Amino acid sequence: MKQRVQSIFFFLSALILGGMFFMPIASYLDEYGTYYKLFIHEVDIVSVAPNANVSFSSIYTLPLLILTVAVILINFYISMSIFRAVKLQQFIKLFKLSRISVAILVVLIATIFVYYLMKTGAQIAAAPSFRWPAFGAFLPLVALIMMLVASAGLRKDIKKVQSVDRIR
């Protein structure tokens, strides 16, 4: 029964991270009146003022896209593989994958908050705004909490399987 709850947590974290493709991480309004939205896959220029001259390459957000897709794929794999895990080695493999996924997600969160929010704002000369709907920067934090809860449950399952193996 615990395995199903953990797989649901991993699956929900993958869905939440998938939602980052549709919600902006932050929005910016520069001094000329140009409105920018920072997404995982692009920087979208919503309204352009006559004096605006800042444009972003499509490669600018590529590291965010790669990290997000990696965490989503690992979480989907873990959520589908938990049901088939019976042996101790399978649980240990999934636990190691979950730790790798958590580490990648922490790097993603650090990259968003430390690098992209500040660098994008510096290029535009504007501060980031997290008003509706630009709260996508906080979705990885929710996914991280879900992944940590699921990883803790996975660790408990490993201890249960180890104790049953000792009895045999």
URGIZI-V403804 format. One record per residue. RES is the residue in one letter. PSI is psi in degrees with one decimal (999 if undefined). Layout:
RES/PSI
RES/PSI
//
This chain:
M/-40.8
K/-34.7
Q/-35.5
R/-39.4
V/-41.8
Q/-40.2
S/-33.5
I/-41.4
F/-43.1
F/-40.1
F/-43.8
L/-37.6
S/-37.1
A/-39.5
L/-39.2
I/-42.6
L/-31.9
G/-29.8
G/-16.8
M/-18.6
F/-22.4
F/-15.5
M/134.5
P/146.6
I/-44.3
A/162.6
S/152.5
Y/143.2
L/112.3
D/-179.6
E/-18.7
Y/-6.5
G/10.0
T/133.3
Y/122.7
Y/146.9
K/127.0
L/114.4
F/173.3
I/-33.5
H/-8.7
E/166.9
V/112.6
D/128.1
I/108.7
V/-51.7
S/136.5
V/127.8
A/159.9
P/-31.3
N/3.4
A/136.8
N/15.0
V/125.0
S/151.1
F/140.9
S/157.7
S/-16.8
I/-11.0
Y/-43.0
T/13.9
L/-41.1
P/-37.3
L/-42.0
L/-43.9
I/-45.3
L/-41.4
T/-45.4
V/-36.6
A/-45.4
V/-39.8
I/-46.8
L/-41.3
I/-42.2
N/-39.4
F/-42.2
Y/-44.7
I/-44.3
S/-31.7
M/-25.9
S/-17.0
I/-34.9
F/-33.4
R/-8.8
A/121.5
V/-41.2
K/159.5
L/-40.5
Q/-34.1
Q/-40.8
F/-40.1
I/-40.3
K/-43.9
L/-35.4
F/-40.4
K/-40.5
L/-38.0
S/-36.2
R/-38.9
I/-42.4
S/-41.2
V/-41.2
A/-42.5
I/-39.3
L/-36.9
V/-40.5
V/-40.0
L/-45.8
I/-44.4
A/-39.5
T/-41.2
I/-53.0
F/-35.0
V/-40.0
Y/-59.8
Y/-41.5
L/-38.7
M/-42.1
K/-40.9
T/-43.0
G/-35.7
A/-37.9
Q/-33.3
I/-21.1
A/48.4
A/155.9
A/147.1
P/146.9
S/138.8
F/33.1
R/163.0
W/134.7
P/17.4
A/60.0
F/22.3
G/-15.9
A/-20.7
F/-8.9
L/-39.1
P/-28.6
L/-40.6
V/-42.9
A/-36.8
L/-42.3
I/-43.4
M/-39.4
M/-36.4
L/-38.8
V/-43.6
A/-38.4
S/-36.6
A/-40.3
G/-36.1
L/-38.0
R/-39.2
K/-38.9
D/-37.2
I/-42.0
K/-37.2
K/-43.7
V/-38.1
Q/-39.5
S/-34.4
V/-37.4
D/-32.3
R/-35.4
I/-36.2
R/999
//
